[in-house]
Amino acid sequence: AAAEAFHQVVNTKVPQEIAKKICIAALRIIQKSDSGLVFDAWGELLSIILPQVNRNDVLNLIIPAMKQSAASNTVESRRLAARMFGALTDALTAEELHSKFLAQAEKLCADEDPSVRAMIGQSVSLVGRKMPFQTFQTSFWPHLQKMLDDKANIRVKAAAMRALAKTVEAHRGEPQNNQFYQKTLLPLFMAECVNATGVASTDLRKVDDDTYLMLEIFSELYGHFIVAAAPFIPDDDAWSTVLDTLLRMVTCNGPTVRQWCSFNLPAIAFVSQDKLTKLGGVVQALSTDGDIETKATLGAAFHELARLLGKSSLRNEVICGLGQLMIDRNSQVRVSVLDHLNESIKYLADGLDEKEMRDMDQIYGTLETVSQDSWRTQQSLAEQLELAMPHIPSDMICKFVAPLLLSMARDSTHLVRKSCMYALVMVLRYVPDVKRRDHIMKHYRKEWAAGEVYWARVAFLDGATAALDVLSYKLFRELFQVPDDRGANVLQMANDPVANVRLRLAVLLPGLQAPLYKDPNLKKAVDKLVNDPDREVKKIAKASKVAIDGFAGHSQEALREDKKRENAEKSFFIASKKKGGDEKHEALPSASRPADNTNPNDPTGGGFGGNRSISFQSPTHTGTQGPVSTEVTESKISSGLIQDAFRKEQQSMAEAQRVAAEQKPAPAPVPEAPAAPPPPPQKQSCLACFGF
């Protein structure tokens, strides 16, 4: 019970003194218990806490105890010594490992008990990366060769293979080791590839446990082996053998094997750049795999695939795979690829113009699906889009990204709105067409700065805060401080009837000093807020006034930075001149109040926020270049669709009432009939909660 309680402690960072005391306690208990659950539990604690123990304590306490355990007559003690050898990797240098415990480790490699040999093999996989390869080759490789031939104990063979793979991968590129890699490693790797191809081609439900275990181990180590052996693979036939093994493992019916293929795919793509045609179909197969962990693993590393394959012949397959993962049924898969979405977009778009990036349109079309997840996912999506904005084509920004950000900001929590406002500032910065940019900003001021609900006006001030770090002083004044009778600019928020809005402006005032120092409205806003009836607003405004009064002018560094931003904006923005009337722009969502399902105890600020129930059709591809399609059958519906549905509902009800009235016979007249009671109130439509 005590060992179980200490597990929570040793898995966290603790002071060295506490680590030393835990270590001493574990050693005493181990010395009193020769075997059993207590021995194993405290031995595990000792191996976990060892990296946090002071180096001198390791040399004075741990090494003598390990030598004693290695010479013990009990299997459990020798197995513990073998395990502790691997734990020493982070505590001692390679020279100290060699001088203090190498002789005992060699002896454990030849132990009569298979569990001890398997454990020392696991430890060598950790230590072999740190020690010189010559030491590995002379001290451990002869023993590992015998362990690889141990067919009676498959776990011993698996441990030896892991030790070899991780060691040769760590020492790749060292010229003095080329002979070992070419004469020893390559034949062994090719033989294992042939064996794995044969096993993976069969129904894995019918193979024995040992065979399946070795396939799992090889699929795990395949990436290590191919990275180490790639420079020595002689010809196309050998490459075909190696990569055919991958294809067989990707399409086998072992989910763990396919998961390791997803894990190793970036390394495989890295070393086979001139053989990429042989990898065709792998990304598509893994991105549509039925196993959640396989797809989540692929999604977590997809930005690396985009970097390695984004400009290759597999570009279309990578784009389709990214779109497929973005609309996956499982939220774990969608979140895994979302964590590095900005990097994926950057690598796929880097060096291309907007016309060449048209094949990425389907990716931006999938963003709506991701926006249906929880508020935390929405916040992450907004943050990723903010970082990716310089690499998104302006048409896609206006068609997909800007409406999506405004929609999420309207319907979700305060933290999501804040992230969306920061991303919207990047939208304003990276839409080159001035007319389209001004259209978005006009909508922004109308629906948010002059919004009917106070949180929309607070969100507008959040956007102004972000703009101070992105835009030049000149562009900030043009976008956020234009004269507007509706109060739709920053300083006129001082007249807002809601104290929270005025408080947010009071906090922002010192930052506004730099771009608006010549604007007389700044002083008026400060004076008004200093005399605000709200006590908290007044307090913050007075502190801001002190900071503003102490403003001594722009520093040279600030002026250089502002000039740099202004020059970049001048070279980026284009004032379009189109004939034939006003240009049509994309419709943008309004900032109307969301449905009233706010939790008053929600610390994040209200709104939809929580998980939503969504069902999808199975996504399909139309060829390798076709768009990824999906249908959201229950999701956040746009206001236009709601109005159409409501209108059709009312029309059908009216038509039904008219037909019923025509078919119903007229009632017989009743003299002096009493007045009919008033009709009961009509039940409110469920659509009325959306404001229609």
PyMOL commands that set and color helices and strands:
alter all, ss='L'
color gray80, all
select helices_A, chain A and resi 2-10+16-32+37-52+55-70+75-90+94-109+114-127+133-148+154-170+175-200+204-206+209-232+236-250+255-271+273-279+282-287+292-300+302-309+315-326+331-338+341-349+358-365+367-370+375-391+394-411+414-429+434-449+454-468+473-480+491-495+499-516+520-530+535-549+556-572+639-663+686-690
alter helices_A, ss='H'
color red, helices_A
deselect
rebuild
show_as cartoon
